[in-house]
């Protein structure tokens, strides 16, 4: 990561959640639509692969309480 990018990241992380969400939305909107389609397709493929692994018994389920508790720690 470049020094400039690191400085920007440090400053952005000082913003409120709402400000960061607004900035993230603006940045994502500025990307080429074709790139976004590729990213969406990759996430869909990943989700389908994980779900198939769960259905096949190769991935354990995680209780919703654990998922939400972990997500809360990240915010």
C-alpha positions in Angstrom: 0.0 0.0 0.0 1.4 3.4 -1.0 2.0 6.0 1.7 -0.7 8.3 0.2 -3.2 5.5 0.3 -2.3 4.6 3.9 -2.8 8.3 4.9 -6.2 8.4 3.1 -7.3 5.2 4.8 -6.2 6.5 8.2 -8.3 9.7 7.7 -11.3 7.9 6.3 -11.4 5.5 9.3 -11.9 8.6 11.5 -15.2 9.4 9.8 -18.5 8.3 11.2 -20.1 5.1 9.9 -22.6 7.1 7.9 -19.8 9.2 6.3 -17.8 6.1 5.5 -20.9 4.4 4.0 -21.6 7.4 1.9 -18.0 7.6 0.7 -17.9 3.8 0.0 -21.1 4.2 -2.1 -19.7 7.1 -4.0 -16.4 5.3 -4.7 -18.2 2.1 -5.8 -20.4 4.2 -8.1 -17.4 5.6 -9.7 -16.1 2.2 -10.8 -16.6 0.9 -14.3 -19.9 -1.0 -14.5 -18.2 -4.0 -16.2 -15.8 -4.3 -13.2 -18.8 -4.3 -10.8 -20.5 -7.0 -12.8 -17.3 -9.1 -12.5 -17.1 -8.5 -8.8 -20.8 -9.4 -8.3 -20.4 -12.5 -10.4 -17.4 -13.6 -8.3 -19.3 -13.1 -5.0 -22.3 -15.0 -6.3 -20.0 -17.9 -7.4 -18.4 -17.9 -3.9 -21.8 -17.8 -2.2 -23.0 -20.7 -4.3 -19.9 -22.7 -3.6 -20.2 -22.2 0.1 -23.9 -23.1 0.1 -23.2 -26.2 -1.9 -20.4 -27.2 0.6 -22.9 -26.6 3.5 -25.6 -28.8 1.7 -23.0 -31.5 1.1 -22.1 -31.5 4.8 -18.5 -30.2 4.1 -19.1 -26.8 5.8 -20.6 -26.5 9.2 -23.4 -24.0 9.8 -22.8 -21.0 12.1 -25.6 -19.9 14.4 -27.0 -16.5 13.5 -26.2 -15.2 17.0 -22.5 -15.9 16.4 -22.5 -14.3 13.0 -24.2 -11.1 14.3 -22.0 -10.9 17.3 -18.9 -11.1 15.1 -20.3 -8.5 12.7 -21.0 -6.2 15.6 -17.3 -6.4 16.6 -16.3 -5.2 13.2 -18.4 -2.1 13.2 
